[in-house]
Structure formats: structure tokens, C-alpha cells
Amino acid sequence: MLSLTEIIGEARRSLKGQYGLVIGTGIAYGLIVIVLSLLDSTGTWAIARSVLDLSHIRINNGGLFQLLWTGAFGLGWATFILRVVRRDQPDFEQIFSGFRFWGKATLAYVLMVLRVLLWMLLLIIPGIIKAIAYSQYMFVMVDYPELSANQAINRSEEIMYGHKWEYFFFSFLIVLLALLGVLTLFIGFFWIGPWIAASQAKFYDEVHKDWLRRTGRWTEPTEPEEVTVA
């Protein structure tokens, strides 16, 4: 398995020739989510005012309807960025592909959040550990669409076995990258944002390969045989 710095370096190299596509898709994705969140918070606030006496409360971040798109868009983005890293014909429309599996994507998101919250009720540390263990479930759903929502979360936990500390330090490096964007008055995020997203996908690719090797499912690529002409 590559080291964390190698993963981040490989992620940056994978963006060569694709930066424009990732930046444009990322901006569109962000704007869509922001607009939907604003509409959601406005609608939820209006419903709350009409049903209950909550005129003194203002909802600014999300609302009742956020579940309708969070899982599906998350799966769509995971599909897109994995194809970018793998150089497998990424396309803008892939960010909407998660809606083909809307029910499963939504259920997986809800189950993941509930599982983490239940562990948090015990202690904060177990909750953080489980959040890390479940962190790859969207990527798992991309590679294994035949799995159920619960199975995808369990598969993520299997894949992350032995890699939780690596992910913790990887997240620290990602925060440092994000700080670079802040230091450039957020202008640098046009380049650093895609780099961070690609790094997360590349991390999944590496731990996934390690899981395949551990479970005996990995087949090493072989060089094509040379054909000699008499």
C-alpha cells in the first residue's frame, strides 16, 4: 500500500488533464446542494411556523427534506471522483447517477448516521472510531452496487480494518491542504478542492486493494506476453 504522502501525490497526478472537468463539476455540485439546502431551510421554517408557534426560531442550515438528496448526491459524487482517479471516462452527469439508487443511497446514509450516533451515546471515542470505519461506504456502493445499504456499511468497516489510524493522519493532512486554501483567501480552493476529493478517492482505492489482497480476491496484473514473429 502507498504511504499517505504518496496517495496524495498520486491523487494530484491523476488530475492531470482533468482539472477543468473536476473544478466545473465541483462548482456545479456545490451550487446545486447550496440552493437545495436554502430551499429546504425556507420550506421547513414555513412549515414550522404554520404548524407550531416557532416564529422566533430561524432554520438556516438544512431541514426536513435534506434526506431526499443527501445520500443520492453523495453516491453520485463518489462515482464521479472515483472515475476521475481511475481515469475511467468521468462525466459531469455522473453526479446525478446516485438517484438511480435513491432508496438504497438514502437508507445507507440514514443507517450510517444512526450507527455513529448510537456509538456516540456510549462514548465519544467509540463513535469517532466507527465514523472512520464507515467512512468508505459510498465508495463501496459504487464498486459493489449489488450490496444492500447495511452490507455496504459493513464492507466499509471490513476494508478499514487496520487502517483507522492511517485515515486519522490522512484526515490531518487533508486539513493542512484545506488551510492552504484559506491562506490564499479561498481562491486556492479551485485547485485544492479537487485535490482533496481525489485524495479521498485514492485512499479508498488503496485500502480497497489491501482488503482484496487480505481476503485472497486480488489478482496481480500480468504483463502481456511478447509475440515473436518467425
Stockholm file with secondary structure:
# STOCKHOLM 1.0

chainA/1-230         MLSLTEIIGEARRSLKGQYGLVIGTGIAYGLIVIVLSLLDSTGTWAIARSVLDLSHIRINNGGLFQLLWTGAFGLGWATFILRVVRRDQPDFEQIFSGFRFWGKATLAYVLMVLRVLLWMLLLIIPGIIKAIAYSQYMFVMVDYPELSANQAINRSEEIMYGHKWEYFFFSFLIVLLALLGVLTLFIGFFWIGPWIAASQAKFYDEVHKDWLRRTGRWTEPTEPEEVTVA
#=GR chainA/1-230 SS CCCHHHHHHHHHHHTTTTHHHHHHHHHHHHHHHHHHHHHHHHHHHHHHHHHSSCTTCCCCSCCTTGGGTHHHHHHHHHHHHHHHHHTSCCCGGGGGGGGGGHHHHHHHHHHHHHHHHHHHHHCHHHHHHHHHHTTTHHHHHHHCTTSCHHHHHHHHHHHTTTCHHHHHHHHHHHHHHHHHHHHTTTTTHHHHHHHHHHHHHHHHHHHHHHHHHHTTCCCCCCCCCCCCCC
#=GC SS_cons         CCCHHHHHHHHHHHTTTTHHHHHHHHHHHHHHHHHHHHHHHHHHHHHHHHHSSCTTCCCCSCCTTGGGTHHHHHHHHHHHHHHHHHTSCCCGGGGGGGGGGHHHHHHHHHHHHHHHHHHHHHCHHHHHHHHHHTTTHHHHHHHCTTSCHHHHHHHHHHHTTTCHHHHHHHHHHHHHHHHHHHHTTTTTHHHHHHHHHHHHHHHHHHHHHHHHHHTTCCCCCCCCCCCCCC
//
